[in-house]
Amino acid sequence: MIRTIQCGDKVLTYELCRKKVKNINLRIRSDGSVTVSASPSVSVKSIEDFILSKADYILSAIDKLSDREERYPRLSEFADGEKFSIFGEQVTLHIEKGKKSVTYNKSVLCIKCPDESSCKKIATEWLNAYCRETVEKICREYYPHFKENCPVFPTLRFRKMTSRWGSCQTRNKVITFNYDLIRAPLPFVEYVVLHELAHFVEPNHSSRFYSVVSRLMPDWKKRDSLMKY
């Protein structure tokens, strides 16, 4: 259920999900949308009182996400001349009619496609492949530091994720990365890779975990802030 609430001089739109949960849970997704989960027994007034108590934080986070989207926009319209980000660099999409091909020169991504309707599929496939290739290369650069804790190079998986950049299953030796990393600046991507590999040393986010990260990447906080809100 989509609802709106007045927060000061701004109107906040949020999605209300009724679930069997103990508390009122609020999530701000990477696209700036807001979702609130609450038990069916919790009144709308109680939910909106909760939202209002978090209004400053929510509106600040949405503003920062909007700024992030402006600095590192994703390819969304798949239209000729569209500006977007590939690993933090501004790129212009150029579309030509012709036999299927993709050319990238760090400032222009040229997609040749037999018809306009196939452009999105061709571009998405190329971007996903380039993301996998780049992230795997970074993983292999950092992996030697973790070989003692993970003797076999981990299985890498990629998918669209709504609220995480990556996750690590230490028992199964699997790291999953968000395809949306394609638009993030490379220093941030390197931090995400190191962060996930460090879980093979320490599965939680203890002081020991961050000491491992700090030793290998002293400026990790600065890198992390590039895509944080």
C-alpha positions as CSV (number, residue, x, y, z in Angstrom):
1,M,0.0,0.0,0.0
2,I,1.4,3.4,-1.1
3,R,0.8,6.2,1.4
4,T,2.0,9.8,1.8
5,I,2.7,11.8,5.0
6,Q,3.5,15.5,5.5
7,C,7.0,15.9,7.0
8,G,7.4,19.6,7.7
9,D,7.3,21.3,4.3
10,K,7.8,18.1,2.4
11,V,5.5,15.3,1.4
12,L,7.0,11.8,2.0
13,T,5.7,8.9,-0.1
14,Y,6.3,5.4,1.5
15,E,5.1,1.9,0.9
16,L,3.4,0.2,3.9
17,C,3.8,-3.5,4.1
18,R,1.8,-5.5,6.7
19,K,3.8,-8.4,8.0
20,K,4.1,-10.5,11.2
21,V,7.0,-8.5,12.6
22,K,7.6,-7.5,16.2
23,N,8.7,-3.9,15.6
24,I,8.0,-1.2,13.0
25,N,10.8,-1.5,10.5
26,L,11.8,1.2,8.1
27,R,14.0,0.8,5.0
28,I,15.4,3.4,2.6
29,R,16.3,1.7,-0.6
30,S,19.2,2.7,-2.9
31,D,16.8,4.5,-5.2
32,G,15.4,6.7,-2.4
33,S,12.1,4.9,-2.0
34,V,10.9,4.2,1.6
35,T,9.3,1.0,2.8
36,V,7.8,0.5,6.3
37,S,6.9,-2.9,7.6
38,A,4.6,-3.3,10.6
39,S,2.2,-5.9,12.1
40,P,-1.5,-5.7,11.1
41,S,-2.2,-4.9,14.7
42,V,-0.2,-1.6,14.6
43,S,-2.4,1.4,13.8
44,V,-1.5,3.8,10.9
45,K,-1.3,6.6,13.4
46,S,1.4,4.7,15.4
47,I,3.3,4.0,12.2
48,E,3.2,7.6,11.0
49,D,4.2,8.9,14.5
50,F,7.2,6.6,14.1
51,I,8.0,8.0,10.6
52,L,7.7,11.5,11.9
53,S,10.1,10.8,14.7
54,K,12.6,9.7,12.1
55,A,11.7,12.4,9.6
56,D,15.0,14.4,9.8
57,Y,17.0,11.2,9.2
58,I,14.8,10.0,6.4
59,L,14.8,13.3,4.5
60,S,18.5,13.8,4.9
61,A,19.2,10.2,3.6
62,I,16.9,10.8,0.6
63,D,18.7,14.1,-0.2
64,K,22.1,12.3,0.0
65,L,20.9,9.5,-2.2
66,S,19.6,12.0,-4.7
67,D,23.0,13.7,-4.7
68,R,24.6,10.3,-5.2
69,E,22.3,9.5,-8.1
70,E,23.3,12.9,-9.7
71,R,27.0,12.2,-9.3
72,Y,26.9,8.6,-10.3
73,P,23.7,8.1,-12.4
74,R,22.6,4.7,-13.6
75,L,21.7,4.0,-17.2
76,S,17.9,4.0,-17.1
77,E,16.3,5.5,-20.3
78,F,18.7,3.7,-22.7
79,A,18.3,6.7,-25.0
80,D,20.9,8.1,-27.4
81,G,22.9,10.9,-25.7
82,E,22.0,9.7,-22.1
83,K,24.7,10.4,-19.5
84,F,25.5,7.8,-16.9
85,S,28.3,6.4,-14.8
86,I,30.7,3.5,-15.4
87,F,32.8,3.0,-12.3
88,G,32.6,6.6,-11.4
89,E,33.4,8.0,-14.8
90,Q,30.8,10.0,-16.8
91,V,29.8,8.2,-20.0
92,T,27.6,9.1,-22.9
93,L,25.4,6.5,-24.6
94,H,25.6,6.6,-28.4
95,I,23.2,4.4,-30.3
96,E,23.6,3.4,-34.0
97,K,21.5,1.1,-36.2
98,G,23.5,-1.8,-37.5
99,K,24.9,-5.2,-36.7
100,K,25.0,-5.9,-33.0
101,S,28.3,-4.6,-31.4
102,V,29.5,-2.6,-28.3
103,T,32.4,-0.2,-28.2
104,Y,33.6,1.6,-25.1
105,N,36.3,4.2,-25.0
106,K,36.0,5.5,-21.4
107,S,33.8,8.4,-22.3
108,V,31.4,7.0,-24.9
109,L,29.5,3.6,-24.9
110,C,28.5,3.0,-28.5
111,I,25.8,0.4,-29.0
112,K,25.1,-0.8,-32.5
113,C,21.8,-2.7,-32.7
114,P,19.5,-3.9,-35.4
115,D,16.5,-2.1,-33.9
116,E,16.0,0.4,-31.1
117,S,14.0,-2.1,-28.9
118,S,17.1,-4.4,-28.6
119,C,19.4,-1.6,-27.2
120,K,18.4,-2.1,-23.6
121,K,19.1,-5.8,-23.7
122,I,22.5,-5.4,-25.4
123,A,23.6,-2.6,-23.1
124,T,22.5,-4.4,-20.0
125,E,24.3,-7.6,-21.0
126,W,27.5,-5.7,-21.7
127,L,27.4,-3.6,-18.5
128,N,26.8,-6.7,-16.4
129,A,29.6,-8.6,-18.1
130,Y,32.0,-5.6,-17.6
131,C,31.0,-5.4,-14.0
132,R,31.7,-9.1,-13.4
133,E,35.0,-8.9,-15.2
134,T,36.2,-5.8,-13.3
135,V,35.1,-7.0,-9.9
136,E,36.6,-10.4,-10.4
137,K,39.9,-8.8,-11.4
138,I,39.9,-6.8,-8.1
139,C,39.0,-9.9,-6.1
140,R,42.0,-11.7,-7.5
141,E,44.3,-8.8,-6.6
142,Y,43.2,-8.9,-3.0
143,Y,42.6,-12.6,-2.6
144,P,46.3,-13.6,-1.8
145,H,45.9,-11.7,1.5
146,F,43.1,-14.2,2.5
147,K,44.3,-17.4,1.0
148,E,45.2,-18.8,4.4
149,N,41.6,-18.4,5.6
150,C,40.0,-19.3,2.2
151,P,42.4,-21.8,0.4
152,V,40.2,-22.0,-2.7
153,F,39.3,-18.8,-4.6
154,P,35.6,-18.1,-3.7
155,T,32.7,-18.5,-6.1
156,L,31.6,-15.1,-7.3
157,R,28.0,-14.4,-8.0
158,F,26.2,-11.3,-9.2
159,R,22.7,-10.1,-9.0
160,K,20.6,-7.0,-8.6
161,M,20.4,-6.1,-4.9
162,T,18.1,-3.5,-3.4
163,S,20.0,-2.6,-0.2
164,R,23.4,-4.2,-0.2
165,W,26.5,-3.9,-2.3
166,G,27.7,-7.4,-1.5
167,S,27.4,-10.4,0.9
168,C,29.7,-13.2,1.9
169,Q,28.8,-16.8,2.7
170,T,31.9,-17.9,4.5
171,R,30.9,-21.5,5.0
172,N,30.1,-22.0,1.3
173,K,32.9,-19.8,0.1
174,V,30.5,-17.7,-2.0
175,I,30.6,-13.9,-2.4
176,T,27.6,-12.2,-4.1
177,F,28.0,-8.7,-5.6
178,N,25.4,-6.1,-6.7
179,Y,25.4,-5.4,-10.4
180,D,24.8,-1.8,-9.5
181,L,28.5,-1.6,-8.6
182,I,29.1,-0.8,-12.3
183,R,28.2,2.9,-11.6
184,A,30.2,3.3,-8.3
185,P,33.7,4.8,-8.3
186,L,36.5,2.2,-8.4
187,P,37.9,3.1,-4.9
188,F,34.5,2.2,-3.5
189,V,34.3,-1.0,-5.5
190,E,37.7,-2.0,-4.2
191,Y,36.5,-1.3,-0.6
192,V,33.4,-3.5,-1.1
193,V,35.6,-6.3,-2.5
194,L,38.0,-6.1,0.5
195,H,35.1,-5.9,2.9
196,E,33.6,-9.1,1.7
197,L,36.9,-11.0,1.5
198,A,37.7,-9.9,5.1
199,H,34.7,-11.8,6.3
200,F,36.8,-15.0,5.7
201,V,38.9,-13.8,8.6
202,E,36.1,-12.5,10.7
203,P,32.5,-13.3,9.8
204,N,31.0,-10.4,11.7
205,H,31.8,-6.7,11.9
206,S,33.9,-6.8,15.1
207,S,36.9,-4.6,15.8
208,R,39.1,-7.5,14.6
209,F,37.3,-7.4,11.2
210,Y,37.9,-3.7,10.8
211,S,41.5,-4.0,11.9
212,V,42.0,-6.4,9.0
213,V,40.3,-3.9,6.6
214,S,42.3,-1.0,8.0
215,R,45.6,-2.8,7.7
216,L,45.1,-3.4,4.0
217,M,43.1,-0.3,3.2
218,P,43.9,2.6,5.7
219,D,41.5,5.0,3.8
220,W,38.5,2.6,3.8
221,K,36.2,5.1,5.6
222,K,36.8,7.7,2.9
223,R,36.1,5.1,0.2
224,D,33.0,3.9,2.0
225,S,31.6,7.4,2.2
226,L,31.6,7.8,-1.6
227,M,28.3,5.8,-1.9
228,K,26.9,6.0,1.6
229,Y,24.1,8.1,2.8
